[in-house]
C-alpha cells in the first residue's frame, strides 16, 4: 500500500510539473518582445550601445526556451571546463544566426523556428535520460547538437527582430551591442542555474529525481513544439 501511494504521489507530481511548465511555456511566447522595448528599438536613431546591451540581456534572462535548453545541457556537467565548452558552442551558434539573420535580412518562419527550439529541449531531455543509447546504441555527438541548436535558437530571435521597422543608421552597432547583451544575460542566468543545481546535487534526491526531472523537461519541450506548430498551421 505504501508503495502504491508513493508511486501515485510521484506520478501526480510529475503530471503537475508538466502541466505547470506547459502553462508557463505557452503564456510566454518564445522570443516575444515587450511593446515598450519594441517601440524603443524601432525609434532608435544612431548607435545606442548601452540600451541595446540591456535589451539583449533582458531577452536572455526572460527567454524561457533558452534557459530550459541550457539547464538540460548542464544537467550532468560537473566540471567548469566542460560547461564552458558547451555554453561557448551554443553562444557562437546563437550569435552567428542572430547577427547574420538580422543584418542579411534572411528570414525564417518564426513559428517553425520556435517549434524546432521546442524539439531542442526534447532532444536534450532524451539525451540526459540516455534514450538514444537505448534506442540506437549510440547517442548523437552532444557538442555538435548543441552547436546546431544554437544556430536555431539564434534564428528564433532574429525572426522577431526582423519584424520591426529598424533604422539602418547605427543598425550594425546596435545589433552587435544587443548580441553582447544576450551573451551577458546568458552568463547571468546560467550562473544562477548552476548555483541552484550545485545545491541540489549535494542532496541525495538529485539522483533519485534526475530521470523524472528530465521527463518534465521533455514534457515542456513538447508543449513548446505543439504550441508553435499550431500557430504555424493556423496563422500561415
C-alpha positions as CSV (number, residue, x, y, z in Angstrom):
1,X,0.0,0.0,0.0
2,X,2.8,2.4,0.9
3,X,4.5,1.7,-2.4
4,X,1.3,2.4,-4.4
5,X,0.7,5.6,-2.5
6,X,4.2,6.7,-3.1
7,X,4.0,5.8,-6.8
8,X,0.7,7.6,-7.2
9,X,2.2,10.7,-5.5
10,X,5.2,10.7,-7.7
11,X,3.2,10.3,-10.9
12,X,0.8,13.1,-9.7
13,X,3.8,15.4,-9.1
14,X,5.2,14.6,-12.5
15,X,2.0,15.4,-14.3
16,X,1.5,18.6,-12.3
17,X,5.1,19.5,-13.2
18,X,4.4,19.1,-16.9
19,X,1.1,21.0,-16.7
20,X,2.8,23.9,-14.8
21,X,5.7,24.0,-17.3
22,X,3.2,23.8,-20.2
23,X,1.2,26.8,-18.9
24,X,4.5,28.6,-18.2
25,X,5.7,27.9,-21.7
26,X,2.6,28.9,-23.6
27,X,2.0,32.0,-21.5
28,X,5.4,33.3,-22.5
29,X,5.5,33.3,-26.3
30,X,9.0,32.3,-27.3
31,X,11.2,35.3,-28.3
32,X,8.4,37.7,-27.5
33,X,9.5,41.3,-27.2
34,X,7.6,43.7,-24.9
35,X,5.7,46.5,-26.6
36,X,7.8,49.2,-24.9
37,X,11.0,47.5,-25.9
38,X,9.8,47.2,-29.5
39,X,8.8,50.8,-29.6
40,X,12.3,51.8,-28.4
41,X,14.0,49.6,-30.9
42,X,12.0,51.0,-33.8
43,X,12.6,54.6,-32.7
44,X,16.3,54.3,-32.0
45,X,18.4,56.7,-34.1
46,X,22.2,56.1,-34.4
47,X,24.3,53.8,-32.2
48,X,23.0,53.3,-28.7
49,X,25.2,50.7,-27.2
50,X,24.1,50.5,-23.5
51,X,20.3,50.4,-24.1
52,X,20.7,47.6,-26.7
53,X,23.1,45.7,-24.3
54,X,20.4,46.0,-21.7
55,X,17.6,44.8,-24.1
56,X,19.7,41.8,-25.1
57,X,20.4,40.8,-21.6
58,X,16.7,41.2,-20.7
59,X,15.7,39.0,-23.6
60,X,18.0,36.2,-22.5
61,X,17.1,36.3,-18.8
62,X,13.4,36.1,-19.7
63,X,14.0,33.7,-22.6
64,X,12.4,30.6,-21.0
65,X,13.1,28.3,-24.0
66,X,16.8,29.2,-24.0
67,X,17.1,28.7,-20.2
68,X,15.3,25.3,-20.3
69,X,17.6,24.1,-23.1
70,X,20.7,25.3,-21.2
71,X,19.5,23.7,-18.0
72,X,19.3,20.5,-19.9
73,X,22.7,20.9,-21.3
74,X,24.5,21.4,-18.0
75,X,22.3,19.0,-16.1
76,X,25.0,16.3,-15.8
77,X,28.0,18.5,-16.4
78,X,30.2,18.9,-13.3
79,X,33.4,20.4,-14.5
80,X,33.6,24.1,-15.3
81,X,35.7,23.3,-18.3
82,X,33.0,21.2,-19.8
83,X,30.3,23.7,-19.1
84,X,32.4,26.4,-20.7
85,X,32.9,24.4,-23.9
86,X,29.2,23.6,-24.3
87,X,28.0,27.1,-23.4
88,X,30.5,28.6,-25.9
89,X,29.3,26.4,-28.7
90,X,25.8,27.4,-28.0
91,X,26.7,31.1,-27.8
92,X,28.7,31.1,-31.0
93,X,25.9,29.4,-32.9
94,X,23.3,31.7,-31.4
95,X,25.4,34.8,-32.3
96,X,26.0,33.7,-35.9
97,X,22.4,33.4,-36.8
98,X,21.1,36.3,-34.7
99,X,23.5,38.8,-36.3
100,X,23.5,37.1,-39.7
101,X,19.7,36.8,-39.9
102,X,19.1,40.5,-38.9
103,X,21.9,42.1,-40.9
104,X,21.4,40.0,-44.1
105,X,17.6,40.0,-44.0
106,X,17.5,36.2,-44.3
107,X,14.0,35.3,-42.9
108,X,12.7,32.1,-41.5
109,X,9.1,31.5,-40.3
110,X,9.2,32.2,-36.5
111,X,6.6,29.5,-35.7
112,X,8.7,26.9,-37.5
113,X,11.9,28.1,-35.7
114,X,10.2,28.1,-32.3
115,X,8.8,24.6,-32.9
116,X,12.3,23.4,-33.6
117,X,13.5,25.1,-30.4
118,X,10.9,23.1,-28.5
119,X,12.3,20.0,-30.1
120,X,15.8,21.0,-28.9
121,X,14.6,20.9,-25.4
122,X,13.0,17.4,-26.0
123,X,16.3,16.2,-27.5
124,X,18.4,17.3,-24.5
125,X,16.0,15.7,-22.1
126,X,16.1,12.4,-24.0
127,X,19.9,12.6,-24.2
128,X,20.1,13.1,-20.4
129,X,17.9,10.0,-20.0
130,X,20.2,8.0,-22.3
131,X,17.3,7.3,-24.6
132,X,19.4,7.4,-27.8
133,X,21.9,4.9,-26.4
134,X,19.0,2.6,-25.5
135,X,17.2,3.0,-28.9
136,X,20.1,3.2,-31.4
137,X,23.1,2.0,-29.4
138,X,24.8,5.4,-29.9
139,X,24.0,9.0,-29.0
140,X,24.3,11.9,-31.4
141,X,27.5,13.9,-30.8
142,X,26.4,16.2,-28.0
143,X,28.8,19.1,-28.9
144,X,27.7,19.1,-32.5
145,X,24.0,19.0,-31.5
146,X,24.4,21.9,-29.0
147,X,26.1,24.0,-31.7
148,X,23.4,23.2,-34.3
149,X,20.6,24.0,-31.9
150,X,22.5,27.2,-31.0
151,X,22.1,28.2,-34.7
152,X,18.4,27.5,-34.5
153,X,17.9,29.5,-31.3
154,X,19.6,32.5,-32.9
155,X,17.2,32.4,-35.8
156,X,14.3,32.5,-33.3
157,X,15.2,36.0,-32.0
158,X,16.4,37.2,-35.5
159,X,12.9,36.3,-36.9
160,X,11.3,38.6,-34.3
161,X,13.7,41.5,-34.7
162,X,13.2,41.4,-38.5
163,X,9.5,42.2,-37.9
164,X,10.5,45.6,-36.5
165,X,11.0,48.8,-38.6
166,X,14.7,49.1,-37.9
167,X,16.6,52.3,-38.7
168,X,19.6,51.5,-40.8
169,X,21.6,54.3,-39.1
170,X,23.6,52.5,-36.4
171,X,22.0,49.1,-37.1
172,X,25.2,47.1,-37.1
173,X,26.5,48.7,-33.9
174,X,23.2,48.3,-32.1
175,X,22.8,44.6,-33.2
176,X,26.3,43.9,-32.0
177,X,25.5,45.5,-28.7
178,X,22.3,43.6,-28.5
179,X,24.1,40.3,-29.1
180,X,26.7,41.2,-26.4
181,X,23.8,41.8,-24.0
182,X,22.3,38.4,-24.9
183,X,25.6,36.7,-24.0
184,X,25.9,38.6,-20.8
185,X,22.3,37.8,-19.9
186,X,23.1,34.1,-20.7
187,X,26.1,34.1,-18.3
188,X,24.0,35.7,-15.6
189,X,21.1,33.3,-15.9
190,X,23.5,30.3,-16.3
191,X,25.3,31.3,-13.1
192,X,22.1,31.3,-11.1
193,X,21.1,27.9,-12.6
194,X,24.5,26.5,-11.7
195,X,24.2,27.7,-8.1
196,X,20.8,26.1,-7.7
197,X,21.9,22.9,-9.5
198,X,25.0,22.6,-7.3
199,X,23.0,22.9,-4.2
200,X,20.6,20.2,-5.5
201,X,23.5,17.9,-6.4
202,X,24.6,17.9,-2.8
203,X,21.3,16.3,-1.9
204,X,20.6,12.5,-2.3
205,X,17.4,13.5,-4.0
206,X,19.3,14.6,-7.1
207,X,20.0,11.1,-8.4
208,X,16.6,9.9,-7.3
209,X,14.7,12.6,-9.2
210,X,17.1,13.3,-12.1
211,X,15.2,11.0,-14.5
212,X,11.8,12.3,-13.5
213,X,13.1,15.9,-13.8
214,X,14.2,15.3,-17.4
215,X,10.8,13.8,-18.1
216,X,9.2,17.1,-17.0
217,X,11.8,18.9,-19.1
218,X,10.8,16.8,-22.1
219,X,7.1,17.5,-21.5
220,X,7.8,21.2,-21.5
221,X,9.6,20.9,-24.8
222,X,6.7,19.0,-26.4
223,X,4.3,21.8,-25.2
224,X,6.5,24.4,-26.8
225,X,6.7,22.3,-30.0
226,X,2.9,21.7,-30.4
227,X,2.0,25.2,-29.3
228,X,4.2,26.7,-32.1
229,X,3.2,24.0,-34.6
230,X,-0.4,25.0,-34.0
231,X,0.5,28.6,-34.7
232,X,2.3,27.6,-37.9
233,X,-0.7,25.9,-39.4
234,X,-3.4,28.2,-38.1
235,X,-1.7,31.5,-38.9
236,X,0.2,30.6,-42.1
